[in-house]
Amino acid sequence: MRLIESRTTFVLTYTALAILLLITLFPIALLVLNSLKPATQIVQSPLAWPEVYRWDNFVRAWNDARFGTTMLNSAMLAALTIVLVCSTGSLTAYVLARRKIKSWKIVTFYLLATTTAPIQLFLFPLYFGFAKLGLINNVFAVSLIYTAIYSPFAVMLLRTYFLAVPKELEEAALIDGATHWQVFSKVMLPIVSPGILTVALIIGLYSWNEFLIATTFLQRTDRLTAVVSFFLLSGQYTSDWGEIMAAALIIVLPVIVLFIALQRRFIEGMAGGSVKG
């Protein structure tokens, strides 16, 4: 009886996983399929196999969207944001995890509020302030905005990792003569590195895909991000859907490759952060 139940559970589990996998991969497969078609066939039969393989869709998408420049801008913006968020977030999370704060509930409420507050509330004041300071079309300035937006999430996640580290390790390092900075950089950071990698991947993905702030504060053609240049491919009256699909695949491909390469560390980091809190 138990054997039958275990087999039934096994079959149902893997059937559900197969269905979820199909649902997840179907949009990507459809994107790849339509990126190789002419625009007329996409409109007529988006699910059909390509009658003619249009490899030139990728060439035209790369040139028209200026991906050589815009993807570099996106990569620079994401890298700056990752460095700022991980450095400031890890320091803040360490202090919040190791110091007793009487007003912790207020701090938690503040972090949750800033995480859920829509950026539209601050967009106009930020824009006018940045315009006065001459920071429009400045990639570093935009990364500061991203850092302010994404840091509360990073702090709350990394704090769970620091809380899971035994205090005895920190006390032993201090007894051996290490400074507080050496304890943080030499002892704590290597232990919580899975959490930092998780934060870096999530923040990098958010920064790569962000549209509203990028299109507001980066207006020069040589400062556009890949997502904004992709949006500009769509015409007012007509659109070459084959080129647009190819451009979308070009933008998505680096993210997919990076996630596949680091998926094990990412899943371990997310699981560890959910358990250690």
Secondary structure, 3 states (H helix, E strand, C coil): CHHHHHHHHHHHHHHHHHHHHHHHHHHHHHHHHHHCCCHHHHHHCCCCCCCCCCCHHHHHHHHHCCHHHHHHHHHHHHHHHHHHHHHHHHHHHHHHHHCCCCCHHHHHHHHHHHHHCCCHHHHHHHHHHHHHHCCCCCHHHHHHHHHHHHHHHHHHHHHHHHHHCCHHHHHHHHHCCCCHHHHHHHHHHHHCHHHHHHHHHHHHHHHHHCCHHHHHHCCCHHHCCHHHHHHCCCCCCCCCHHHHHHHHHHHHHHHHHHHHHHHHHHHHHHHHHHHHC
